[in-house]
Amino acid sequence: MRTGGEIDINHAKASAAMTVFLLLLLLLFLVVASAVGLTADSRDSADWKPTDDGRRWTSRTC
């Protein structure tokens, strides 16, 4: 009697293989997009301000 909780081993293998395939396809897409120049670094200079004991350094104009 089937209760619905069983997983066919071939179905589980196919599902795992498809997951790995899609992950590799995504990584390949990102590599190609980067090589073509479609990606960009969205960080600006605010991300690289110096810190003083872990606190963001602020310039004092006075």
C-alpha positions as CSV (number, residue, x, y, z in Angstrom):
1,M,0.0,0.0,0.0
2,R,1.4,3.4,-1.0
3,T,1.1,6.3,1.5
4,G,2.6,9.0,-0.7
5,G,5.8,9.4,1.3
6,E,7.9,7.0,-0.8
7,I,10.5,8.4,-3.2
8,D,11.4,6.4,-6.3
9,I,15.3,6.2,-6.3
10,N,15.5,7.0,-10.0
11,H,13.3,10.0,-9.5
12,A,15.5,11.2,-6.7
13,K,18.7,10.7,-8.8
14,A,17.1,12.6,-11.7
15,S,16.1,15.4,-9.5
16,A,19.5,15.7,-8.0
17,A,21.1,15.6,-11.4
18,M,18.8,18.4,-12.7
19,T,19.6,20.5,-9.6
20,V,23.3,20.2,-10.3
21,F,22.8,20.9,-14.0
22,L,20.8,24.1,-13.3
23,L,23.4,25.3,-10.8
24,L,26.2,24.7,-13.4
25,L,24.1,26.4,-16.1
26,L,23.6,29.5,-13.8
27,L,27.4,29.6,-13.1
28,L,28.2,29.3,-16.8
29,F,25.8,32.1,-17.5
30,L,27.5,34.4,-15.0
31,V,30.9,33.5,-16.3
32,V,29.9,34.3,-19.9
33,A,28.1,37.6,-18.8
34,S,31.2,38.6,-16.9
35,A,33.5,37.8,-19.9
36,V,31.3,39.8,-22.3
37,G,31.3,42.8,-19.9
38,L,27.6,42.7,-18.8
39,T,28.4,42.7,-15.1
40,A,29.5,45.7,-13.1
41,D,30.7,46.4,-9.6
42,S,28.0,48.3,-7.8
43,R,30.1,49.3,-4.9
44,D,31.2,53.0,-4.7
45,S,33.8,54.8,-2.7
46,A,31.5,54.8,0.4
47,D,32.1,51.1,0.7
48,W,35.9,51.7,1.2
49,K,36.0,54.5,3.8
50,P,38.6,53.9,6.5
51,T,37.6,52.7,9.9
52,D,38.9,53.6,13.3
53,D,38.6,50.6,15.7
54,G,35.8,49.2,13.6
55,R,33.9,52.5,13.4
56,R,33.4,54.4,10.2
57,W,35.9,57.3,9.9
58,T,34.3,60.6,9.3
59,S,36.1,63.6,8.0
60,R,35.9,66.7,10.2
61,T,35.7,70.0,8.2
62,C,36.0,72.2,11.3
